[in-house]
Amino acid sequence: MEPSVLHVDLDAFFAAVEQRDKPSLRGKPVVVGGIGLRGVVSTASYEARKYGVRSAMSTAEARSRCPHAAYLWPRFEVYRATSQAVMAEMRALSPLVEPLSLDEAFIDLAAAGLTGLTDDDVRAISEDLKDSIRKASGGLTASVGAGTSKLIAKIASDLDKPDGVVVVPAGTEADFLAPMQVTVIPGVGPATAQRLSMAGVRTVADLQQLDEDELVRQVGSAHGTSLHRLAVAADDRPVVSDRETKSVSVEDTFEIDIIDRALLTAIADRMAHRVSERLQKAQLSGRTVTLKSRMHDFTTHTRSSTLAGPTDDPRVIARVTRRLLDDTDLAGGIRLLGVGVSSLADWIQDDLFTESEAAEAAEAEVVDVIEMPDRSREQPGYHPGQDVHHPDHGLGWVWGSGRGRVTVRFETAETPPGPVRTFAVDDPLLTKRATAVAEEDAEAETRHNGPNE
C-alpha cells in the first residue's frame, strides 16, 4: 500500500476569506460567527486563536478574551464561491473527491492513476495542490494530510497547521496513532473519553491494548467495535465522490395550520429522533441540520445550521432544531414542518457538544432561505462585514453600525487598506451590494467553460 488518500483542510477558512477581501484585517484577529448576545464563534483567525478564541465558543467569551478583534457576520455566498474554486482544483488532480464541508475534502490519488508513489512523490503532489489552491482562491492556504486511509489522512492534516503537509508512511499507522490522546479517534468525544479514562485509557496506545469485548463493555456496542478497529488504523472506508444519499429528512403536512409553538416543538423533536434513527441505521452522520416550514400563505422558509463536525445524536439534532424553530415567526400558522440532516459523512464525532453547547449550536452558522421574492436587500440595518457600495467612495464593507449610523471601510481585495467613512443608516447613496452572488454566478460560469466539477 501507499499513502494515496489526501485530506485537504483550508486554514481558518471563513476568517481567511475575510482577511483576503479586507486588506486592513490581514495579520489581525478576525472572528466570524453570530455577533449577538447569544452568538457562537464559527471561525477564528490564527491571530485570534492566540488569545484562546476557538470555534463553538460563545461570542461573549470570545470578546472578553480578544476585545480588539474584528467580529464579522458570515458571508456564505462568498465562502461557497471560494469553495467551488478550490474543489475544482482538487477535481483537476483526481476524479474522486469527497467534500466534507465547504473547507475540507478527501482525494483519492489512485483514482487518477497515480500509483506506485513514494512518500516524497505524495509530498510533492500535495505541495503542488496547495499552490494551485492558493492561486485559485486568491491566496488562501491549506493543510494536507496523506495516508493509506481516510482516518490517517484526516488526523495528519491537523498536525502541521497552518499551511503544512504531513505524509504518514504505509505500515506506520498504528505507531503514528499510539502516542496521541484518545480523543483523536472519531467517535471519542468528552463523555466517551471520560468513560475510557475511568478504565485507565487516555492515549490511543492504551486503547490498542483493550480487546474488543472489553471496549464494548466500556462504551457500548454502538461504538465499541468501530473504535477497536480505528485504534489500530483499520479503516477501509473508500473515498466517495457522490453519495447516493445527499440528506436524511422527515416532513409532514398538517390538516390545519398550527400556531401552537409547544405542539410544533414536540413534533419537531419527534422528527429529529426519526432522522437520527435513519442516520444510525445507514451508519451516517451529518453536519448541517435543516428546519423546513411552509407557512399559511404557502411561502417556504428553510433555516439551516452547520455544526463543527458530524453527528447522529438525537439530542444534538433536536436541540438545534428547537433553536431554529424558536427563531421562526408562527403568525398565521404553519402547514408543513420538516427536519433534515445533510453534509453527510460515514464517521461520527460523538459528544460533539455538551448539552449546554448543543443548545447554542444553531447560532454558529445559520442560513435562512425563503422561497418567495427576496426583499432582504430592502430591509434596513447593516451587519459588520457586509459588502456595500457608495457612488462616490466605491466598494467597501461595514465596520459597524448603531444609533442610526453606519461606518464603512472602503477597500477591496485588490486595494490597499482603505479610508473609513460614517453615514446615516438610511443614506440612499449607500447600498448593500450583491457582489457575493455575482461572484458565485461568475464562478459557476467559469466551471461550465473550464474543468468539470
Residue, then its C-alpha position, 0 to 999 in steps of 0.5 A: m500500500e501507499p499513502s494515496v488518500l489526501h485530506v485537504d483542510l483550508d486554514a481558518f477558512f471563513a476568517a481567511v476569506e475575510q482577511r483576503d477581501k479586507p486588506s486592513l484585517r490581514g495579520k489581525p484577529v478576525v472572528v466570524g460567527g453570530i455577533g449577538l448576545r447569544g452568538v457562537v464563534s464559527t471561525a477564528s483567525y490564527e491571530a485570534r486563536k492566540y488569545g484562546v478564541r476557538s470555534a463553538m465558543s460563545t461570542a461573549e467569551a470570545r470578546s472578553r478574551c480578544p476585545h480588539a478583534a474584528y467580529l464579522w457576520p458570515r458571508f456564505e455566498v462568498y465562502r461557497a464561491t471560494s469553495q467551488a474554486v478550490m474543489a475544482e482544483m482538487r477535481a483537476l488532480s483526481p476524479l474522486v473527491e469527497p467534500l466534507s464541508l465547504d473547507e475540507a475534502f478527501i482525494d483519492l490519488a489512485a483514482a487518477g492513476l497515480t500509483g506506485l508513489t513514494d512518500d516524497d512523490v505524495r509530498a510533492i503532489s500535495e505541495d503542488l495542490k496547495d499552490s494551485i489552491r492558493k492561486a485559485s482562491g486568491g491566496l488562501t492556504a491549506s493543510v494536507g494530510a496523506g495516508t493509506s486511509k481516510l482516518i490517517a489522512k484526516i488526523a495528519s492534516d491537523l498536525d502541521k497547521p497552518d499551511g503544512v503537509v504531513v505524509v504518514p508512511a504505509g505500515t506506520e499507522a498504528d505507531f503514528l496513532a499510539p502516542m496521541q490522546v484518545t480523543v483523536i479517534p472519531g467517535v471519542g468525544p468528552a463523555t466517551a473519553q471520560r468513560l475510557s479514562m475511568a478504565g485507565v485509557r487516555t492515549v490511543a496506545d492504551l486503547q490498542q491494548l483493550d480487546e474488543d469485548e472489553l471496549v464494548r463493555q466500556v462504551g457500548s456496542a454502538h461504538g465499541t467495535s468501530l473504535h477497536r478497529l480505528a485504534v489500530a488504523a483499520d479503516d477501509r472506508p473508500v473515498v466517495s465522490d457522490r453519495e447516493t444519499k445527499s440528506v436524511s429528512v422527515e416532513d409532514t403536512f398538517e390538516i390545519d395550520i398550527i400556531d401552537r409553538a409547544l405542539l410544533t416543538a414536540i413534533a419537531d423533536r419527534m422528527a429529529h429522533r426519526v432522522s437520527e434513527r435513519l442516520q444510525k441505521a445507514q451508519l451516517s452522520g451529518r453536519t448541517v441540520t435543516l428546519k423546513s416550514r411552509m407557512h399559511d400563505f404557502t411561502t417556504h422558509t428553510r433555516s439551516s445550521t452547520l455544526a463543527g463536525p458530524t453527528d447522529d445524536p438525537r439530542v444534538i439534532a433536536r436541540v438545534t432544531r428547537r433553536l431554529l424553530d424558536d427563531t421562526d415567526l408562527a403568525g398565521g400558522i404553519r402547514l408543513l414542518g420538516v427536519g433534515v440532516s445533510s453534509l453527510a459523512d460515514w464517521i461520527q464525532d460523538d459528544l460533539f457538544t455538551e448539552s449546554e453547547a448543543a443548545e447554542a449550536a444553531e447560532a454558529e452558522v445559520v442560513d435562512v432561505i425563503e422561497m418567495p421574492d427576496r426583499s432582504r436587500e430592502q430591509p434596513g440595518y447593516h451587519p459588520g462585514q457586509d459588502v456595500h457600495h457608495p457612488d462616490h467612495g466605491l466598494g467597501w464593507v461595514w465596520g459597524s453600525g448603531r444609533g442610526r449610523v453606519t461606518v464603512r471601510f472602503e477597500t477591496a481585495e485588490t486595494p490597499p487598506g482603505p479610508v473609513r467613512t460614517f453615514a446615516v443608516d438610511d443614506p440612499l447613496l449607500t447600498k448593500r451590494a450583491t457582489a457575493v452572488a455575482e461572484e458565485d454566478a461568475e464562478a459557476e460560469t467559469r466551471h461550465n467553460g473550464p474543468n468539470e466539477 
